[in-house]
Amino acid sequence: MGSFLNDYGKKSVMSELSTEKTTGMLSETLRETLHRKEEICAALENLAAAAPEDYAGEVARLSAAYAEADVPPEFAELLDKRFAEAVGTARAGEELCRAKRERAAGLSAEVDALLAADELATLPEVLKLEQAIAELFPGSELTAKLAPLKAKLEAEDAAVRAAEAAVIALAEELETLTAAEDIAPLNERKSAIEAAFAELVNIPRKAARRYEEAHRKASIRLAQHFETLDLARWESYTRKLDLCAQLEKLLALPESGMSAASKTLNEIREQWKALGSVPREKSEEINPRYLDLSRQLQHKVDEFFARKRQTQKLAAAEKEKLCAAAEELSGSTDWKATAEKMRELQAQWKQLPRSGGRENELFQRFHAAADAFFSARKAAFDARDKRFGELEKRKEALIAEAEGLADFRRAKQLRDEYRAVGFCGRNDQALYERFNAAMDRFFTARREENTSKVAEVRQLLAELDAACSAPAESLPRVREIREKLRALSCRDTRNEEQSALRRFDDALNAVRRREQRRREENSESAAMTLAQCLKAWKETGAAELPPEEVWGGYPKLKAFASALAAAIAGDAKAADKVEKLVASARSDRERVCSELEKVAGIGKPDAAADLAQELQFAMLGNFGKDGGVAPAGSADPHRLCAEFAAAGVVMPEELAEFQARLNAAKTILFGE
């Protein structure tokens, strides 16, 4: 019964069980009946998954079994609702069940067709059909039926793949050897690769084409290699002619190009050594020419470097003087003038040529003196910039706060704090203009926003007053108005807002009280009519029930009328149920009247209790008059009146007594 309570009206059934505890626990027979009905509902819900052959017959059998077991009406309503939904689910699943059987037949036919095809069947077809069977019918015998054909095709596929892998490996080896610079490994391995390929069978066409293409390229490469050997000597002769021509061009260069010519001469010598032999008839021509040109160029280069060393010696003496001057200026704190002198020394250094082997030593000395000065200058400027940067950050923070300012009282403090920061360098004027602009925007926007807010609030209050004429219909719009007023938060109209909202709440409460009074009056009339029928049935065994519209809006009165009609018709179980419902109603009405009398102070024996009750109503704010609500921790009188109106039927005399007690308490509480 647990799932039934969880899924179908747990609150309602638990309420019934709570009532049962006052008269006795559920019988074991009733529990078994409820379990049986739940099992039938579950079987109907899962019928489509079970897929019986006689689907409609199974639905009819379960429906008949459900109808055989009777349960009390308080459980029947919820069970019948689930049963109706379960029957709908079962009938909706009949077509799915039929389609599933048809699909199973189709898959069986496809399996037979593949088995009949045998050699013509392919592995992808078998795998696709096997997947379809596994998705729709897990564990089906069709999967086992396909297994031999699948194993055969997988074995054939594995053999083809192995041959394909071997051929591709041979093709890749040929491609690698063909692409290598050294041709000897290709010449050695080519015959063995051809023999290995000839032994393979069942080779896929794509792999065979790749091998054939690699074999063709390898054969071409070998043929070209042997042809190239004959041309290599003539190629070497041609390139040596080019080197001699290059030496002649270097000899024609001016003195300024001798440094590069020296380097190029060494490169030409290395290239000459790397070149192979030339044809015999050309060797006596090219070799003497090369030796003569290289000797002439070397002599010209040696003369150039001798003159260069003399120039470097003079440059070193001048740079010594510049180093001494820089070292003398390095300790100065006259930042501007000394920086100009240092830059002049640096310009003079750049005009001088390099000083040869002493260049690095002199450069390090000059650079150290300049760095000492500029580092000290930078440290001084960094300290000043750091101080300005901190002041600028403080002003930036105040500007950011001003740009997002929302509090009027904070505005004057911001101005005082900004002035107190002080000068922050070259950006000071721009920051000051940004701060003033932000403050001006704040005050302008505040004036405009306040004017706009007041106008919008007044318009909403006018709409709120108009809603008091029909408060129930206007309630959704009033909720929106409340949210808008809360969002606007206009201080100038706060008292007007509270007054208008209070007027609407009073109007809405008045409408709700009138509706509750009307419902209570209708309930009293309907309950008394049914009470008269109850009395007539008890006295004469017969009674004529009023039309359903008299008690149709009250569930407990409706349940009582249904049970009473069955009892009048002679149903003994219904007669027992009527007595239980009367007892339950008597308990409910007695409880409500007692709690109302307690809240109203009726029946208290001493003056101290009366005084306590008067103080309680004084705390309500109306001294026991209409509209009162119970203090925190006590029962709500309006809720108790609503419970009384929703209670069941008792005998007319009892009902009149209960109604008199209710009216007495309401007179004290609400002035009625």
C-alpha positions in Angstrom: 0.0 0.0 0.0 3.0 2.3 0.3 3.3 3.1 -3.4 -0.5 3.8 -3.5 -0.1 6.3 -0.7 2.9 7.9 -2.3 1.6 8.3 -5.8 -2.2 8.8 -5.3 -3.3 11.3 -2.7 -1.0 10.5 0.2 -2.3 13.5 2.2 -6.0 12.5 1.7 -5.5 8.8 2.6 -3.3 9.7 5.6 -6.2 12.0 6.8 -8.6 9.0 6.6 -6.2 6.8 8.4 -5.9 9.4 11.1 -9.7 9.4 11.5 -9.6 5.6 11.6 -7.3 5.7 14.6 -10.1 7.3 16.6 -12.4 4.4 15.9 -10.0 1.5 15.4 -7.2 0.3 13.1 -7.8 -1.0 9.5 -8.8 -4.6 9.4 -6.5 -7.2 7.8 -9.1 -8.0 5.2 -9.3 -4.4 4.1 -5.5 -4.2 3.9 -5.4 -7.3 1.7 -8.1 -5.9 -0.6 -6.2 -2.6 -1.0 -3.0 -4.5 -1.8 -4.9 -6.7 -4.3 -6.4 -3.7 -6.1 -3.0 -2.0 -6.3 -1.5 -5.2 -7.8 -4.2 -5.3 -10.5 -3.5 -1.6 -11.3 0.3 -2.3 -11.6 -0.4 -5.3 -13.8 -2.4 -3.2 -16.1 0.3 -0.5 -16.2 2.9 -3.1 -17.1 0.7 -5.1 -19.6 2.3 -3.6 -22.7 5.8 -4.7 -21.5 4.5 -8.3 -20.8 3.0 -8.5 -24.4 0.5 -11.3 -23.8 -1.0 -13.1 -26.8 -4.6 -12.3 -25.8 -4.1 -8.7 -24.9 -7.7 -7.6 -24.9 -8.7 -10.7 -22.9 -6.0 -10.0 -20.3 -7.4 -6.4 -19.9 -10.9 -7.7 -19.4 -9.7 -10.4 -16.9 -7.9 -7.8 -14.8 -10.8 -5.4 -15.0 -13.2 -8.1 -13.7 -10.8 -9.0 -10.9 -10.6 -5.4 -9.9 -14.4 -5.1 -9.8 -14.8 -8.1 -7.6 -13.2 -6.5 -4.5 -15.1 -3.7 -2.7 -13.4 -1.2 -0.5 -14.8 1.7 1.6 -15.7 4.8 -0.4 -12.9 6.9 1.2 -10.4 4.5 -0.4 -12.4 3.6 -3.5 -12.3 7.1 -5.0 -8.5 7.2 -5.1 -8.1 3.6 -6.2 -10.7 4.0 -9.0 -8.8 7.0 -10.3 -5.6 5.0 -10.5 -7.5 2.0 -12.0 -9.0 4.3 -14.7 -5.5 5.6 -15.6 -4.0 2.1 -15.6 -6.8 0.8 -18.0 -6.0 3.8 -20.3 -2.3 3.0 -20.2 -3.0 -0.7 -21.0 -5.2 0.1 -23.9 -2.8 2.7 -25.3 0.0 0.0 -25.1 -2.0 -2.6 -27.1 -1.0 -1.1 -30.5 2.7 -0.9 -29.3 2.5 -4.6 -28.3 1.1 -5.6 -31.7 3.8 -3.5 -33.5 6.5 -5.2 -31.4 5.3 -8.7 -32.4 5.2 -7.6 -36.1 8.8 -6.2 -35.7 9.9 -9.5 -34.2 8.5 -11.4 -37.2 10.2 -9.0 -39.6 13.6 -9.5 -37.9 13.2 -13.3 -38.0 12.5 -13.1 -41.7 15.6 -10.9 -42.2 17.7 -13.5 -40.3 16.5 -16.3 -42.5 17.2 -14.2 -45.6 20.8 -13.6 -44.5 21.4 -17.3 -43.6 20.0 -18.3 -47.0 22.3 -15.8 -48.8 25.4 -17.4 -47.1 28.4 -16.3 -49.3 26.6 -13.2 -50.5 26.0 -11.9 -46.9 28.3 -9.2 -45.6 29.6 -8.6 -42.0 28.1 -5.1 -41.8 24.7 -6.5 -42.7 25.0 -9.1 -39.9 26.2 -6.6 -37.3 23.4 -4.1 -38.1 20.7 -6.8 -37.8 22.3 -8.2 -34.6 22.2 -4.6 -33.1 18.6 -4.2 -34.1 17.7 -7.5 -32.4 19.6 -6.6 -29.2 17.9 -3.2 -28.9 14.3 -4.5 -29.4 14.5 -8.0 -28.1 17.5 -8.5 -25.7 18.3 -12.2 -25.2 16.4 -13.3 -28.3 17.2 -16.7 -29.9 17.6 -14.8 -33.2 21.0 -13.6 -31.9 22.2 -17.2 -31.4 20.8 -18.2 -34.8 23.0 -15.5 -36.4 26.1 -16.4 -34.5 27.7 -19.1 -36.9 27.3 -16.8 -39.9 28.8 -13.9 -37.9 31.8 -16.0 -36.8 32.5 -17.1 -40.4 32.3 -13.6 -41.8 34.5 -12.2 -39.0 37.2 -14.8 -39.7 37.2 -14.0 -43.4 37.3 -10.3 -42.5 40.3 -10.8 -40.2 42.2 -12.7 -42.9 41.6 -9.9 -45.4 42.7 -7.3 -42.8 45.9 -9.2 -42.0 46.8 -9.4 -45.7 46.0 -5.7 -46.1 48.3 -4.8 -43.2 51.2 -6.9 -44.5 50.9 -5.3 -48.0 50.7 -1.8 -46.5 53.8 -2.5 -44.4 55.7 -3.6 -47.6 54.5 -0.5 -49.4 55.5 1.8 -46.5 59.0 0.2 -46.4 59.4 0.8 -50.2 58.2 4.4 -49.8 60.6 5.1 -46.9 63.6 3.6 -48.8 62.7 5.5 -52.0 62.5 8.8 -50.1 65.9 8.3 -48.3 69.0 10.1 -49.6 71.1 6.9 -49.5 70.0 4.6 -52.3 72.0 1.6 -51.2 69.3 0.2 -48.7 66.7 0.3 -51.4 68.9 -1.5 -53.9 69.5 -4.2 -51.2 65.9 -4.7 -50.0 63.9 -4.4 -53.2 64.1 -8.1 -54.2 63.2 -9.4 -50.8 60.1 -7.1 -50.7 59.0 -8.4 -54.1 59.3 -12.0 -52.9 57.3 -11.3 -49.7 54.5 -9.7 -51.8 54.3 -12.6 -54.1 53.5 -15.0 -51.2 50.4 -13.0 -50.0 46.8 -13.9 -51.1 43.3 -12.2 -50.6 44.8 -8.7 -50.9 42.3 -5.8 -51.0 42.4 -3.8 -54.2 43.2 -0.5 -52.5 46.3 -1.9 -50.7 47.5 -3.7 -53.9 47.3 -0.4 -55.8 49.3 1.4 -53.1 52.0 -1.3 -53.2 52.2 -1.2 -57.0 52.6 2.6 -57.0 55.4 2.4 -54.4 57.1 -0.4 -56.4 56.9 1.7 -59.6 58.5 4.8 -57.9 61.3 2.6 -56.3 62.2 1.2 -59.7 62.3 4.7 -61.2 64.5 6.0 -58.4 67.0 3.2 -58.9 67.2 3.8 -62.6 67.7 7.5 -62.1 70.5 6.9 -59.6 72.6 5.0 -62.0 72.1 7.6 -64.7 73.1 10.3 -62.3 76.5 8.8 -61.5 77.6 9.5 -65.0 76.5 13.1 -64.8 78.0 13.8 -61.4 81.5 14.6 -62.6 80.3 17.1 -65.2 78.1 18.7 -62.5 81.2 19.0 -60.2 83.1 20.7 -63.1 80.3 23.2 -63.6 80.0 24.1 -60.0 83.8 24.6 -59.7 83.6 27.0 -62.7 81.0 28.9 -60.7 83.3 29.1 -57.6 86.2 30.5 -59.7 83.8 33.1 -61.2 82.8 34.0 -57.6 86.5 34.5 -56.6 86.9 36.9 -59.5 84.0 39.0 -58.3 85.5 39.1 -54.8 88.8 40.4 -56.1 86.9 43.3 -57.8 85.3 44.5 -54.5 86.5 47.7 -52.8 88.4 47.7 -49.5 85.2 48.1 -47.5 84.0 44.6 -48.7 87.2 42.7 -47.6 85.8 41.7 -44.3 82.9 39.9 -45.9 85.2 38.6 -48.7 87.5 36.9 -46.1 84.5 35.0 -44.7 83.3 34.1 -48.2 86.8 32.9 -49.2 86.8 30.4 -46.4 83.3 29.2 -47.4 84.5 28.7 -51.1 87.5 26.7 -49.9 85.1 24.4 -47.9 82.8 24.0 -50.9 85.7 23.2 -53.2 86.8 20.4 -50.9 83.3 19.0 -50.8 83.0 18.7 -54.5 83.9 15.5 -56.3 86.3 15.0 -59.1 85.8 16.5 -62.6 86.3 14.8 -66.0 90.0 14.1 -66.6 90.3 16.3 -69.6 89.1 19.4 -67.5 91.2 18.9 -64.3 94.4 20.6 -65.7 92.3 23.6 -66.7 90.2 24.3 -63.5 92.7 23.5 -60.6 95.4 26.0 -61.5 92.9 28.7 -62.1 91.4 28.2 -58.6 94.8 28.3 -56.8 95.8 31.5 -58.5 92.5 33.4 -57.7 92.5 32.2 -54.1 96.1 33.4 -53.5 95.4 36.9 -54.9 92.3 37.3 -52.8 94.0 36.2 -49.6 96.8 38.8 -50.1 94.2 41.6 -50.5 92.4 40.5 -47.3 95.6 40.4 -45.3 96.4 44.0 -46.2 92.9 45.1 -45.2 93.1 43.6 -41.7 96.5 45.2 -41.1 95.1 48.7 -41.7 92.0 47.8 -39.6 94.1 47.0 -36.5 95.8 50.4 -36.6 92.4 52.1 -36.7 91.1 50.1 -33.8 94.2 51.1 -31.7 93.3 54.8 -32.2 89.6 54.2 -31.4 90.6 52.4 -28.1 92.4 55.6 -27.0 89.4 57.8 -27.7 87.0 55.4 -25.9 89.3 55.4 -22.8 88.7 59.1 -22.6 84.9 58.7 -22.9 84.9 56.0 -20.1 86.7 58.4 -17.8 84.2 61.2 -18.5 81.2 58.9 -17.9 82.7 57.6 -14.6 83.1 61.2 -13.4 79.4 62.0 -14.2 78.0 58.7 -12.8 77.6 60.1 -9.2 75.9 63.3 -10.1 72.3 64.1 -8.8 71.7 66.9 -11.2 69.4 64.6 -13.2 68.5 66.9 -16.2 71.8 68.4 -17.0 73.8 65.2 -16.4 71.4 63.2 -18.5 72.0 65.5 -21.5 75.8 65.2 -21.0 75.6 61.4 -20.8 73.5 61.3 -24.0 76.3 63.4 -25.7 78.9 60.9 -24.6 76.8 58.0 -25.9 76.5 59.7 -29.3 80.3 60.2 -29.5 80.8 56.5 -28.6 78.6 55.5 -31.5 80.6 57.6 -34.0 83.8 55.9 -33.1 84.8 52.6 -34.9 85.3 49.4 -32.9 88.4 49.0 -30.9 89.3 45.4 -31.7 90.1 43.1 -28.8 89.5 45.8 -26.1 86.0 46.6 -27.4 84.1 44.5 -24.9 86.2 45.7 -22.0 85.8 49.4 -22.8 82.1 49.0 -23.6 81.4 47.3 -20.3 83.3 50.1 -18.4 81.4 52.8 -20.3 78.1 51.0 -20.0 78.6 50.5 -16.2 79.2 54.2 -15.6 76.1 55.2 -17.7 73.9 52.6 -16.0 75.0 53.7 -12.5 73.7 57.3 -13.3 70.5 56.3 -15.1 69.6 53.6 -12.5 69.9 56.2 -9.7 67.9 58.7 -11.8 65.3 56.0 -12.5 65.0 55.0 -8.9 64.4 58.7 -7.9 61.8 59.1 -10.6 60.2 55.7 -9.7 59.9 56.8 -6.0 58.1 60.0 -7.2 55.9 58.1 -9.7 55.0 55.6 -7.0 53.9 58.3 -4.7 51.9 59.9 -7.5 50.5 56.5 -8.5 49.2 55.8 -4.9 47.6 59.2 -4.8 46.1 58.6 -8.3 44.7 55.3 -7.2 43.0 56.9 -4.2 41.5 59.5 -6.5 40.4 56.8 -9.0 38.7 54.9 -6.2 36.8 58.1 -5.1 35.8 58.8 -8.7 34.5 55.2 -9.1 32.5 55.6 -5.9 31.2 59.0 -7.2 30.2 57.4 -10.5 28.1 54.8 -8.7 27.0 57.1 -5.9 23.5 56.4 -4.5 23.5 58.0 -1.0 23.1 61.8 -0.8 24.8 62.0 2.6 28.0 60.4 1.2 28.3 63.2 -1.5 29.8 65.9 0.7 32.2 63.4 2.4 33.5 62.4 -1.1 34.3 66.0 -2.0 36.2 66.5 1.3 38.1 63.3 0.9 39.0 64.1 -2.7 40.5 67.5 -1.8 42.5 65.9 1.1 44.4 63.6 -1.3 46.5 66.4 -2.9 48.4 66.7 -6.2 49.1 63.5 -8.1 51.1 64.5 -11.1 50.4 65.1 -14.7 47.0 63.3 -14.6 45.7 65.5 -11.7 43.6 67.9 -13.9 41.9 65.1 -15.9 41.0 63.2 -12.7 39.6 66.4 -11.2 37.4 66.9 -14.2 36.1 63.3 -14.1 35.3 63.6 -10.4 33.3 66.9 -10.9 31.5 65.4 -13.9 30.4 62.3 -11.8 29.2 64.4 -8.9 27.2 66.7 -11.3 25.6 63.6 -12.9 24.6 62.3 -9.5 22.9 65.4 -8.3 21.2 66.0 -11.7 20.0 62.4 -11.9 18.8 62.5 -8.3 16.6 65.5 -8.9 15.2 64.0 -12.1 14.7 60.6 -10.6 12.9 61.9 -7.5 10.4 63.9 -9.7 9.8 60.9 -11.9 9.3 58.5 -8.9 6.7 60.8 -7.3 4.7 61.0 -10.5 4.8 57.2 -11.1 3.9 56.4 -7.4 0.9 58.8 -7.5 -0.3 57.1 -10.7 0.0 53.7 -9.0 -1.8 54.9 -5.9 -4.7 56.1 -8.0 -4.9 52.7 -9.7 -4.7 51.1 -6.2 -7.7 53.2 -4.9 -9.7 52.3 -8.0 -9.0 48.5 -7.3 -10.8 48.8 -3.9 -14.1 48.6 -5.8 -13.4 45.1 -7.0 -10.5 43.9 -4.8 -10.7 40.1 -5.6 -10.6 40.6 -9.3 -7.8 43.2 -9.0 -5.6 41.1 -6.7 -3.0 40.1 -9.3 -2.6 43.7 -10.5 -2.3 44.9 -6.9 0.5 42.4 -6.3 2.4 44.0 -9.3 1.7 47.4 -7.9 3.1 46.4 -4.5 6.3 45.1 -6.1 6.7 48.3 -8.2 6.2 50.5 -5.1 8.8 48.4 -3.2 11.2 48.8 -6.1 10.6 52.6 -6.5 11.2 53.1 -2.7 10.1 56.7 -2.8 10.5 58.3 0.7 8.3 61.4 -0.2 5.2 59.2 -0.7 5.7 56.5 1.8 2.8 57.4 4.1 0.5 57.7 1.1 1.5 54.3 -0.1 0.9 52.7 3.3 -2.6 54.3 3.6 -3.6 53.2 0.1 -2.4 49.6 0.7 -4.2 49.5 4.0 -7.5 50.6 2.3 -7.2 47.9 -0.3 -6.4 45.2 2.3 -9.5 46.3 4.3 -11.6 46.1 1.2 -10.2 42.6 0.2 -10.7 41.3 3.8 -14.3 42.5 3.8 -15.0 40.7 0.5 -13.4 37.5 1.8 -15.4 37.6 5.1 -18.6 38.0 3.2 -17.8 35.0 1.0 -16.9 33.0 4.0 -20.1 33.9 5.8 -22.1 33.0 2.7 -20.4 29.6 2.5 -21.0 29.0 6.2 -24.7 29.8 6.0 -25.1 27.5 2.9 -23.2 24.8 4.8 -25.5 25.1 7.9 -28.6 24.9 5.7 -27.4 21.9 3.7 -26.2 20.1 6.9 -29.5 20.6 8.6 -31.4 19.3 5.5 -29.3 16.1 5.5 -29.7 15.9 9.3 -33.5 15.9 8.9 -33.1 13.1 6.3 -30.9 11.2 8.8 -33.5 11.5 11.5 -36.3 10.4 9.2 -34.3 7.3 8.1 -33.5 6.3 11.7 -37.2 6.7 12.7 -38.9 5.3 9.7 -36.2 3.5 7.7 -36.9 5.7 4.7 -36.1 9.3 3.7 -36.1 11.5 0.6 -32.7 13.1 0.0 -32.6 16.7 -1.4 -31.1 17.4 -4.9 -27.3 17.2 -5.1 -26.9 20.9 -5.7 -27.8 21.5 -2.0 -24.7 19.7 -0.7 -22.6 19.2 -3.8 -19.9 21.8 -2.8 -19.0 20.1 0.5 -17.0 16.8 0.2 -18.0 15.4 3.6 -21.7 16.2 3.1 -21.4 14.6 -0.3 -19.8 11.5 1.1 -22.5 11.3 3.8 -25.3 11.7 1.3 -23.9 8.9 -0.9 -23.6 6.6 2.1 -27.1 7.5 3.4 -28.6 6.9 0.0 -27.1 3.4 -0.1 -28.3 2.8 3.5 -31.8 3.8 2.6 -31.6 1.3 -0.3 -30.9 -1.4 2.3 -27.0 -1.7 2.1 -25.9 -2.9 5.6 -22.3 -1.8 5.1 -23.5 1.6 4.0 -25.6 1.9 7.2 -22.4 1.1 9.3 -20.6 3.7 7.3 -23.3 6.3 8.0 -22.9 5.7 11.8 -19.1 6.1 11.4 -19.5 9.4 9.5 -21.9 10.7 12.1 -19.5 9.9 14.9 -16.6 11.5 13.0 -18.7 14.6 12.3 -19.7 14.8 15.9 -16.0 14.7 16.9 -15.1 17.3 14.4 -17.8 19.8 15.4 -17.2 19.2 19.1 -13.5 20.0 18.6 -14.1 23.1 16.6 -16.7 24.5 19.0 -14.4 23.8 22.0 -11.5 25.6 20.4 -13.7 28.5 19.4 -15.1 28.8 22.9 -11.5 28.6 24.3 -10.5 31.5 22.0 -13.7 33.5 22.9 -13.2 32.8 26.6 -16.6 31.0 27.0 -16.9 28.7 30.0 -14.0 30.1 32.0 -15.0 29.9 35.7 -13.0 32.7 37.4 -12.5 36.4 37.0 -8.8 36.0 36.4 -9.4 34.0 33.3 -12.0 36.6 32.1 -9.4 39.3 32.7 -6.8 37.2 30.8 -9.2 36.8 27.9 -9.9 40.6 27.8 -6.2 41.2 27.7 -5.8 38.7 24.9 -8.4 40.6 22.8 -6.8 43.9 23.7 -3.6 42.5 22.2 -5.6 41.9 19.0 -6.2 45.6 18.7 -10.0 45.4 18.7 -11.0 44.4 22.3 -13.0 41.3 21.1 -14.9 43.0 18.3 -15.2 42.0 14.6 -12.2 41.3 12.5 -10.2 39.9 15.4 -7.5 37.3 14.9 -6.0 35.0 17.5 -2.7 35.8 19.0 0.5 33.9 18.1 0.3 30.3 19.3 -3.6 30.1 19.5 -6.1 28.8 16.9 -7.3 31.1 14.1 -11.1 31.8 14.6 -11.7 32.2 10.8 -10.0 28.8 10.1 -12.1 27.1 12.8 -15.3 28.6 11.3 -14.3 27.3 7.9 -13.6 23.8 9.4 -17.1 23.9 11.0 -18.7 24.7 7.7 -16.8 21.7 6.1 -17.7 19.2 8.8 -20.1 16.3 8.3 -23.7 15.6 9.5 -25.1 14.8 13.0 -28.6 14.5 14.3 -30.7 17.7 13.9 -30.8 18.5 17.7 -27.1 18.0 18.0 -26.5 20.2 14.9 -28.7 22.9 16.3 -26.8 22.8 19.6 -23.4 23.0 17.8 -24.6 25.9 15.6 -25.8 27.7 18.7 -22.4 27.3 20.4 -20.7 28.4 17.2 -22.9 31.5 16.9 -22.3 32.4 20.6 -18.5 32.2 20.1 -18.7 34.2 16.8 -20.8 36.9 18.6 -17.9 37.4 21.1 -15.2 37.2 18.5 -16.7 39.0 15.5 -19.6 41.0 17.0 -22.1 38.9 15.0 
